[in-house]
Amino acid sequence: MSRRIRTLLALFLVSFALTAAACADASGPTSGTCDQNNPNVCH
């Protein structure tokens, strides 16, 4: 039984890490883009 719990916990942690990484990539500022609505970002 503990093996199943460890497997489910590992899957949950992996999915959480992937979701967090995807959100950081989507929302984080990147140096290659320029936001036309925010002149402070454009250099």
C-alpha positions as CSV (number, residue, x, y, z in Angstrom):
1,M,0.0,0.0,0.0
2,S,2.8,2.4,0.8
3,R,4.3,1.8,-2.6
4,R,1.0,3.0,-4.3
5,I,1.0,6.1,-2.1
6,R,4.6,6.9,-2.9
7,T,3.9,6.5,-6.6
8,L,0.9,8.8,-6.5
9,L,2.9,11.4,-4.5
10,A,5.7,11.2,-7.1
11,L,3.3,11.7,-10.0
12,F,1.7,14.6,-8.2
13,L,5.0,16.3,-7.6
14,V,6.1,15.8,-11.2
15,S,2.9,17.2,-12.5
16,F,3.1,20.2,-10.1
17,A,6.7,20.9,-11.2
18,L,5.8,20.8,-14.9
19,T,2.8,23.1,-14.3
20,A,4.9,25.5,-12.4
21,A,7.6,25.5,-15.0
22,A,5.0,26.1,-17.8
23,C,3.4,29.0,-15.9
24,A,6.8,30.6,-15.3
25,D,7.7,30.3,-19.0
26,A,4.4,31.8,-20.0
27,S,4.3,34.7,-17.6
28,G,7.9,35.5,-17.0
29,P,9.6,38.4,-18.8
30,T,12.0,37.4,-21.6
31,S,14.8,39.5,-23.0
32,G,13.8,38.8,-26.7
33,T,10.3,40.3,-26.5
34,C,9.1,43.9,-26.3
35,D,5.8,44.8,-24.8
36,Q,4.4,47.6,-26.9
37,N,1.9,48.5,-24.2
38,N,4.6,49.0,-21.6
39,P,7.4,51.3,-22.8
40,N,9.4,50.6,-19.6
41,V,10.0,47.1,-20.9
42,C,11.2,48.2,-24.4
43,H,14.9,49.1,-24.5
